[in-house]
Amino acid sequence: MLFLETSLVVLYGLCLVFMLGFSGTQWQLTRLARRALPPAPPPTPAAWPRVTVQLPVYNELNVVARLIDAAAALDYPPDRLHLQVLDDSTDESVAVAAARVAHYRAQGVHITHVRRPTREGYKAGALAHGLAETDGELIAIFDADFLPEPDFLRRVIPYFDQPKIGMVQTRWGHLNEHDSLLTRLQAFGLNAHFLVEQVGRQAGGHFINFNGTGGVWRRACIADAGGWHADTLTEDLDLSYRAQLRGWRFRYLPQVVAPAELPAHLDALKSQQHRWNKGAAETARKHVGRVWRAPALSLATRLHATFHLLNSSVFAVILLMALLSVPLVVVRAYRPDFGPVFRLASAFVLTLLPLTYYYYVAWRRSGPPAGRWFAPIFLLFISLSMGLALHNARAVAQGLLRRASPFVRTPKLGAAGAPTPARRYRVRETGQLPLGEALLTLYFLAGLGADFYYADYGLLPFHVLLVGGFGALAGYAWRERRG
């Protein structure tokens, strides 16, 4: 019994150490971001380079016409611009896209509708296929839910003013942020990445990443890094690391915003989260060792890159800590000799302070409307993140264990809501995951009971957030199953 109790405490302590390292890197990035100065605008190029705008789409009936219209409205020298609709669709959206392409081609726009015989390689395969059919020196990429402003290219292209600049990323905006609590929470989390994390990485000279869309690549950089690979679900993060390990430099422009649509339903968000977290784990398995073997990188850059690549593993650590927290309440009650260890562990609660600071700075920078408070949305965001821990930890495990899965794109509704096609595109959860979330809700309710029974309230806030997060997901799944 002593061995089991000691093992629980040690394992929990290791989780706390990992979280301390992760929160420490976020605190450092926040400090760097607060000191960062906006980049000076470079001069207008003497000759505008040839640009190809790639629009990868797959069954996007609700938004494909809107996307093509926005791309066709880009203000750039027409003889230097090529639009590619990389269409792997299998439904009637193919006809919609073809009609819009024909419409703009008749107006003299250089636009092509690229169709592949198979969907091999998913998005990475489509981007690579399109690259072979264009001569663009720079490659801009927009996913189906994005609406670039007409001046996007004229604002971004000048930042390729040095031959080793391989990619320029812009900040995501949110077209439907205020539609629901779910979209507000997503915007809250994404703003932290785009207003603090990316800014801090750039200011510190650390690796940043292409976010899959809303950015522009130098074609020579893609080729030198080995092209698009389809062996991870996050081909954007994978290519980012391969390119920077080859010595290419990236730039991030927080002042340039590319508006996009947030997932409007929880099942759409979970499909997106699965792809992001599994792909990040696959990329971490592929590149963490390469980062530490790269002789030119500083220790700080290696540490930041490691925690960047292991970002998705935070969900697995949170889940493990949550599972351990309930029996630890009992261990603490019956093993007073462990008191010094628990007091030491309680000091690690301070790891929440750097993360709170990180999100607070992002919240302030995003310009919260009058009357909106930080604490409620922060606590709701943390609770939802904890509730997603089982779902995302499973994705991380699949990525680390090389479990194959298809690229499932996130359904989009479009500006009008498009309820009927949206239902057809929505991804319903199958398997035992909703049942697991319901059982964990009961498990953490038992943890709350143990907190009060033993009058030990150190883990009470943790258990409240866990019950709220897992309970919300379980309730949503129950409502969906009832139709």
VMD Tcl script that draws the C-alpha trace (Angstrom):
set ca {
  {0.00 0.00 0.00}
  {2.84 2.38 0.84}
  {4.35 1.75 -2.61}
  {1.04 2.56 -4.31}
  {0.53 5.74 -2.29}
  {4.11 6.85 -2.92}
  {3.72 6.12 -6.64}
  {0.58 8.29 -6.80}
  {2.35 11.19 -5.12}
  {5.46 10.87 -7.30}
  {3.45 10.65 -10.52}
  {1.38 13.66 -9.54}
  {4.59 15.52 -8.73}
  {6.04 14.76 -12.17}
  {2.89 16.15 -13.77}
  {3.30 19.32 -11.71}
  {6.91 19.66 -12.83}
  {5.86 19.43 -16.49}
  {3.14 22.03 -15.95}
  {5.66 24.27 -14.20}
  {7.94 24.08 -17.24}
  {5.08 24.76 -19.64}
  {3.70 27.70 -17.68}
  {7.23 29.07 -17.26}
  {7.74 29.21 -21.02}
  {4.34 30.94 -21.44}
  {5.33 33.50 -18.79}
  {8.61 34.16 -20.60}
  {6.78 34.58 -23.93}
  {4.37 37.01 -22.27}
  {7.27 39.12 -20.99}
  {8.84 39.12 -24.45}
  {5.54 40.03 -26.09}
  {4.96 42.97 -23.75}
  {8.38 44.42 -24.62}
  {8.10 43.74 -28.36}
  {7.91 46.71 -30.69}
  {5.78 46.59 -33.84}
  {7.89 45.79 -36.91}
  {8.79 48.75 -39.07}
  {6.96 48.61 -42.40}
  {9.36 47.78 -45.23}
  {9.38 49.78 -48.46}
  {7.14 48.84 -51.35}
  {8.92 46.39 -53.70}
  {10.31 47.92 -56.87}
  {8.74 45.00 -58.74}
  {5.94 42.93 -57.25}
  {6.78 39.20 -57.24}
  {4.54 36.54 -58.79}
  {2.06 35.32 -56.18}
  {-0.11 32.21 -56.23}
  {-3.09 32.14 -53.87}
  {-4.03 28.56 -53.00}
  {-7.55 27.83 -51.74}
  {-7.75 24.19 -50.57}
  {-11.40 23.10 -50.20}
  {-13.25 19.89 -49.55}
  {-17.08 19.79 -49.54}
  {-17.49 23.43 -48.51}
  {-20.90 24.21 -50.01}
  {-21.64 26.89 -47.39}
  {-18.51 28.97 -47.90}
  {-16.73 28.10 -51.16}
  {-18.34 30.88 -53.21}
  {-17.60 33.43 -50.47}
  {-13.96 32.32 -50.37}
  {-13.47 32.57 -54.13}
  {-15.13 36.00 -54.21}
  {-12.77 37.26 -51.48}
  {-9.71 35.90 -53.30}
  {-10.81 37.45 -56.59}
  {-11.15 40.83 -54.82}
  {-7.48 40.86 -53.72}
  {-5.78 44.06 -54.82}
  {-2.58 42.96 -56.60}
  {-1.15 43.44 -60.09}
  {-3.31 41.07 -62.19}
  {-0.42 39.90 -64.33}
  {1.47 38.84 -61.18}
  {-1.40 36.96 -59.48}
  {-2.65 33.40 -59.93}
  {-5.62 32.02 -57.97}
  {-5.86 28.24 -57.51}
  {-9.01 26.58 -56.18}
  {-7.64 23.22 -55.01}
  {-10.93 21.36 -54.97}
  {-11.04 17.79 -53.63}
  {-14.81 17.94 -53.12}
  {-17.22 15.11 -53.82}
  {-20.56 16.93 -53.55}
  {-22.44 19.71 -55.36}
  {-19.97 22.31 -54.08}
  {-17.81 21.31 -57.09}
  {-20.37 22.89 -59.41}
  {-20.59 26.02 -57.25}
  {-16.82 26.43 -57.31}
  {-16.63 25.77 -61.05}
  {-19.27 28.42 -61.71}
  {-17.45 31.06 -59.66}
  {-14.13 30.21 -61.32}
  {-15.71 30.50 -64.77}
  {-17.30 33.82 -63.78}
  {-13.98 35.38 -62.79}
  {-12.04 33.82 -65.65}
  {-14.47 35.53 -68.05}
  {-13.53 38.82 -66.38}
  {-9.84 38.21 -67.08}
  {-8.81 36.93 -63.65}
  {-6.05 34.29 -63.77}
  {-7.88 31.60 -61.80}
  {-7.87 27.82 -62.16}
  {-10.06 25.08 -60.75}
  {-7.71 22.21 -59.85}
  {-9.22 18.75 -59.45}
  {-7.22 15.68 -58.43}
  {-8.18 12.09 -59.25}
  {-7.84 11.09 -55.57}
  {-7.65 12.85 -52.20}
  {-4.28 11.31 -51.43}
  {-2.36 13.25 -48.80}
  {-5.44 15.32 -47.91}
  {-4.63 19.04 -47.58}
  {-0.87 18.51 -47.83}
  {-1.37 16.52 -51.02}
  {-3.62 19.20 -52.51}
  {-1.10 21.97 -51.75}
  {1.76 19.96 -53.25}
  {-0.30 19.11 -56.34}
  {-1.21 22.76 -56.88}
  {2.39 23.87 -56.42}
  {3.40 21.73 -59.39}
  {0.92 23.61 -61.60}
  {1.97 27.19 -60.93}
  {5.08 29.36 -61.24}
  {4.38 31.66 -58.27}
  {7.43 32.83 -56.33}
  {5.31 33.36 -53.21}
  {2.42 31.13 -52.15}
  {-0.47 32.51 -50.07}
  {-2.83 29.98 -48.48}
  {-6.39 30.50 -47.22}
  {-8.66 27.82 -45.80}
  {-12.32 27.78 -46.76}
  {-13.51 29.72 -43.70}
  {-11.23 32.73 -44.30}
  {-12.07 36.09 -45.84}
  {-8.83 37.98 -46.63}
  {-9.15 41.74 -46.96}
  {-8.46 43.16 -50.45}
  {-5.18 44.77 -49.33}
  {-3.85 41.58 -47.68}
  {-1.14 40.85 -50.27}
  {0.02 44.45 -50.57}
  {0.47 44.59 -46.79}
  {2.24 41.24 -46.44}
  {4.40 40.79 -49.55}
  {6.79 43.69 -48.74}
  {7.98 41.77 -45.64}
  {9.78 39.32 -47.94}
  {12.54 41.93 -48.16}
  {15.35 39.49 -47.35}
  {16.15 36.30 -49.26}
  {16.08 34.10 -46.11}
  {12.54 35.14 -45.10}
  {10.69 31.91 -45.80}
  {7.19 32.58 -44.44}
  {5.09 35.47 -43.16}
  {2.11 34.66 -40.92}
  {-0.75 37.01 -40.05}
  {-3.19 37.08 -37.14}
  {-6.55 35.34 -37.30}
  {-9.66 37.43 -36.80}
  {-13.04 36.00 -35.77}
  {-16.10 36.63 -37.94}
  {-18.56 35.05 -35.50}
  {-16.89 35.59 -32.13}
  {-20.02 36.97 -30.49}
  {-22.47 34.37 -31.80}
  {-22.37 32.19 -28.67}
  {-20.48 31.44 -25.48}
  {-18.67 28.64 -27.34}
  {-17.32 30.99 -30.03}
  {-16.34 33.58 -27.41}
  {-14.33 30.97 -25.51}
  {-12.59 29.85 -28.69}
  {-11.70 33.43 -29.57}
  {-10.38 33.93 -26.05}
  {-7.97 30.98 -26.42}
  {-6.89 31.78 -29.98}
  {-6.22 35.42 -29.12}
  {-3.68 34.29 -26.53}
  {-1.79 32.41 -29.23}
  {-1.90 35.22 -31.79}
  {-1.55 38.27 -29.53}
  {1.00 36.92 -27.04}
  {2.57 33.57 -27.95}
  {3.47 34.26 -31.58}
  {4.57 37.81 -30.74}
  {6.78 36.54 -27.91}
  {8.36 33.81 -30.02}
  {9.27 36.31 -32.70}
  {10.63 38.83 -30.19}
  {12.81 36.16 -28.57}
  {14.14 34.81 -31.84}
  {12.47 31.44 -31.23}
  {10.66 29.17 -33.70}
  {7.19 30.26 -34.70}
  {4.76 28.31 -36.83}
  {2.67 28.75 -39.93}
  {-0.91 28.37 -38.73}
  {-2.12 26.51 -41.80}
  {-3.83 29.52 -43.35}
  {-3.64 33.30 -43.45}
  {0.05 33.25 -44.34}
  {2.42 33.46 -47.31}
  {5.36 31.13 -48.11}
  {8.38 31.62 -50.28}
  {8.26 28.81 -52.82}
  {12.03 28.22 -52.53}
  {11.62 27.70 -48.78}
  {8.97 25.01 -49.26}
  {11.18 23.22 -51.77}
  {14.35 23.49 -49.66}
  {12.55 22.11 -46.60}
  {11.38 19.04 -48.55}
  {7.90 20.13 -49.63}
  {4.58 19.32 -48.04}
  {4.49 16.03 -46.10}
  {1.30 14.10 -45.38}
  {2.68 11.98 -42.53}
  {1.12 14.25 -39.88}
  {-2.30 15.89 -39.58}
  {-0.60 19.25 -38.99}
  {1.36 19.64 -42.20}
  {1.69 23.35 -41.37}
  {3.56 22.80 -38.08}
  {5.69 20.04 -39.64}
  {6.86 22.19 -42.57}
  {7.44 25.15 -40.22}
  {9.94 23.16 -38.17}
  {11.65 21.57 -41.16}
  {12.12 25.00 -42.74}
  {13.43 26.73 -39.61}
  {15.77 23.85 -38.88}
  {17.17 24.51 -42.37}
  {17.91 28.10 -41.39}
  {14.91 29.89 -42.89}
  {13.48 32.84 -40.95}
  {9.79 33.48 -40.33}
  {7.95 36.71 -39.62}
  {4.70 37.26 -37.78}
  {2.50 40.32 -38.39}
  {-0.06 40.82 -35.59}
  {-1.17 44.07 -37.19}
  {-2.48 42.26 -40.29}
  {-5.72 40.39 -39.56}
  {-7.20 37.59 -41.68}
  {-10.86 37.17 -40.62}
  {-12.14 33.59 -40.24}
  {-15.14 31.65 -39.00}
  {-14.96 29.81 -35.68}
  {-16.60 26.36 -35.28}
  {-20.18 27.05 -34.26}
  {-20.94 23.66 -32.66}
  {-19.13 21.61 -30.06}
  {-18.80 18.57 -32.32}
  {-17.14 20.75 -34.98}
  {-14.78 22.15 -32.35}
  {-13.93 18.64 -31.13}
  {-13.12 17.43 -34.66}
  {-10.82 20.45 -35.07}
  {-9.23 19.84 -31.68}
  {-8.63 16.17 -32.52}
  {-6.85 17.07 -35.75}
  {-4.74 19.79 -34.13}
  {-3.71 17.75 -31.08}
  {-3.06 14.48 -32.86}
  {-1.08 16.27 -35.57}
  {0.93 18.19 -32.99}
  {1.82 14.93 -31.22}
  {2.87 13.39 -34.54}
  {5.02 16.44 -35.29}
  {6.56 16.36 -31.81}
  {7.52 12.72 -32.28}
  {9.10 13.69 -35.59}
  {11.02 16.83 -34.57}
  {11.82 17.06 -30.84}
  {14.97 14.99 -31.31}
  {16.00 17.04 -34.35}
  {15.61 20.25 -32.36}
  {18.00 19.02 -29.67}
  {20.50 17.74 -32.26}
  {20.59 21.07 -34.13}
  {23.94 22.65 -33.16}
  {23.07 26.23 -34.10}
  {20.12 26.60 -31.70}
  {20.44 28.24 -28.29}
  {19.30 26.40 -25.17}
  {16.39 28.84 -24.77}
  {15.18 28.19 -28.32}
  {15.45 24.43 -27.81}
  {13.40 24.61 -24.61}
  {10.76 26.83 -26.17}
  {10.57 24.61 -29.25}
  {10.20 21.51 -27.07}
  {7.30 22.89 -25.07}
  {5.83 24.30 -28.30}
  {5.87 20.86 -29.91}
  {4.60 19.20 -26.71}
  {1.80 21.75 -26.32}
  {-0.87 19.14 -27.03}
  {0.59 16.86 -24.34}
  {-0.67 19.34 -21.75}
  {-4.13 17.76 -22.15}
  {-2.75 14.30 -21.37}
  {-0.98 15.67 -18.29}
  {-4.14 17.48 -17.13}
  {-6.16 14.30 -17.52}
  {-3.63 12.29 -15.54}
  {-3.50 14.92 -12.79}
  {-7.30 14.96 -12.65}
  {-7.52 11.18 -12.32}
  {-4.87 11.17 -9.58}
  {-6.39 14.07 -7.65}
  {-9.33 12.10 -6.22}
  {-7.35 9.25 -4.56}
  {-4.80 11.82 -3.38}
  {-7.49 13.45 -1.24}
  {-7.81 10.15 0.59}
  {-4.03 9.61 0.78}
  {-3.59 13.05 2.29}
  {-6.23 12.33 4.93}
  {-4.76 9.01 6.07}
  {-1.04 9.65 5.62}
  {-0.10 12.71 7.71}
  {3.56 11.72 7.29}
  {3.22 12.83 3.65}
  {2.38 16.34 4.86}
  {5.70 17.99 3.87}
  {5.41 16.51 0.36}
  {1.89 17.86 -0.09}
  {2.92 21.27 1.22}
  {5.72 21.33 -1.33}
  {3.33 20.24 -4.06}
  {0.90 22.99 -3.10}
  {3.58 25.52 -4.01}
  {3.29 24.31 -7.59}
  {-0.23 25.74 -7.68}
  {1.65 28.94 -8.41}
  {2.07 27.52 -11.94}
  {-1.43 28.87 -12.56}
  {-0.25 32.43 -12.03}
  {1.95 32.62 -15.18}
  {-0.88 31.12 -17.27}
  {-3.36 33.58 -15.77}
  {-0.98 36.41 -16.61}
  {-0.54 35.05 -20.15}
  {-4.28 34.98 -20.83}
  {-4.89 38.29 -19.07}
  {-2.40 40.12 -21.29}
  {-4.01 38.57 -24.38}
  {-7.49 39.54 -23.13}
  {-6.38 43.12 -22.60}
  {-4.78 43.28 -26.04}
  {-7.88 41.93 -27.76}
  {-9.83 44.99 -26.61}
  {-12.61 43.58 -24.38}
  {-15.90 45.46 -24.72}
  {-17.15 47.55 -21.80}
  {-18.72 45.57 -18.97}
  {-16.92 42.33 -19.79}
  {-14.85 40.81 -16.98}
  {-11.73 38.70 -17.30}
  {-12.28 36.23 -14.43}
  {-15.56 34.64 -15.63}
  {-14.44 34.00 -19.20}
  {-11.02 32.79 -18.02}
  {-12.55 30.29 -15.60}
  {-15.06 29.10 -18.21}
  {-12.25 28.68 -20.73}
  {-10.14 26.67 -18.25}
  {-13.16 24.52 -17.37}
  {-13.92 23.78 -21.04}
  {-10.24 23.00 -21.69}
  {-10.27 20.54 -18.79}
  {-13.47 18.99 -20.10}
  {-11.77 18.42 -23.46}
  {-8.85 16.65 -21.75}
  {-10.14 13.10 -22.38}
  {-10.95 13.80 -26.03}
  {-7.64 15.57 -26.70}
  {-5.52 13.16 -24.65}
  {-6.85 10.32 -26.80}
  {-5.81 12.30 -29.91}
  {-2.34 12.82 -28.43}
  {-2.00 9.10 -27.67}
  {-3.03 8.22 -31.22}
  {-0.41 10.62 -32.57}
  {2.39 9.30 -30.38}
  {1.44 5.67 -31.13}
  {1.27 6.29 -34.92}
  {-2.42 5.38 -35.14}
  {-3.64 6.31 -38.62}
  {-6.74 8.46 -39.03}
  {-8.17 10.55 -41.89}
  {-7.97 14.32 -42.19}
  {-11.44 15.41 -41.01}
  {-12.03 19.03 -41.91}
  {-14.05 21.32 -39.64}
  {-17.60 22.03 -40.91}
  {-18.34 25.70 -41.68}
  {-21.73 27.39 -41.65}
  {-21.07 30.54 -43.64}
  {-22.41 34.01 -42.99}
  {-26.06 33.07 -43.27}
  {-25.91 30.13 -40.86}
  {-26.82 27.58 -43.56}
  {-28.57 25.17 -41.14}
  {-29.55 22.38 -43.55}
  {-26.21 21.76 -45.30}
  {-24.46 22.28 -41.97}
  {-26.28 19.30 -40.45}
  {-25.13 17.12 -43.34}
  {-21.49 18.15 -42.82}
  {-21.47 17.84 -39.05}
  {-19.31 15.10 -37.51}
  {-21.20 13.03 -34.94}
  {-19.22 11.47 -32.14}
  {-19.20 7.69 -32.07}
  {-17.75 5.13 -29.70}
  {-17.56 5.33 -25.93}
  {-16.03 8.80 -25.56}
  {-19.29 10.57 -24.48}
  {-19.90 7.79 -21.97}
  {-16.36 8.25 -20.65}
  {-16.99 11.98 -20.22}
  {-20.20 11.25 -18.33}
  {-18.45 8.76 -16.04}
  {-15.66 11.22 -15.36}
  {-18.25 13.82 -14.39}
  {-19.50 11.40 -11.71}
  {-15.91 10.58 -10.71}
  {-15.04 14.22 -10.08}
  {-18.34 14.73 -8.26}
  {-17.09 11.99 -5.94}
  {-13.88 13.98 -5.63}
  {-15.92 17.01 -4.55}
  {-17.65 14.83 -1.97}
  {-14.27 13.65 -0.67}
  {-13.08 17.27 -0.39}
  {-15.98 18.10 1.92}
  {-15.95 14.77 3.79}
  {-12.28 15.11 4.76}
  {-12.52 18.92 5.09}
  {-9.57 19.20 2.71}
  {-10.27 22.02 0.27}
  {-6.92 22.32 -1.52}
  {-8.20 20.53 -4.64}
  {-11.77 21.82 -4.42}
  {-11.41 24.53 -7.14}
  {-9.76 21.95 -9.43}
  {-12.64 19.51 -8.93}
  {-15.28 22.21 -9.47}
  {-13.73 23.14 -12.82}
  {-13.48 19.47 -13.82}
  {-17.12 18.79 -12.98}
  {-18.17 21.86 -14.95}
  {-16.10 20.99 -18.01}
  {-16.86 17.28 -18.23}
  {-20.47 17.85 -17.21}
  {-20.97 20.38 -20.01}
  {-19.58 17.97 -22.62}
  {-21.60 15.04 -21.27}
  {-24.76 17.16 -21.25}
  {-24.18 18.28 -24.81}
  {-23.66 14.69 -25.98}
  {-26.86 13.59 -24.21}
  {-28.84 16.40 -25.82}
  {-27.44 15.56 -29.26}
  {-28.33 11.88 -28.91}
  {-31.90 12.87 -28.07}
  {-31.98 14.85 -31.31}
}
mol new
graphics top color blue
foreach p $ca { graphics top sphere $p radius 0.5 }
foreach p [lrange $ca 0 end-1] q [lrange $ca 1 end] { graphics top cylinder $p $q radius 0.2 }
display resetview
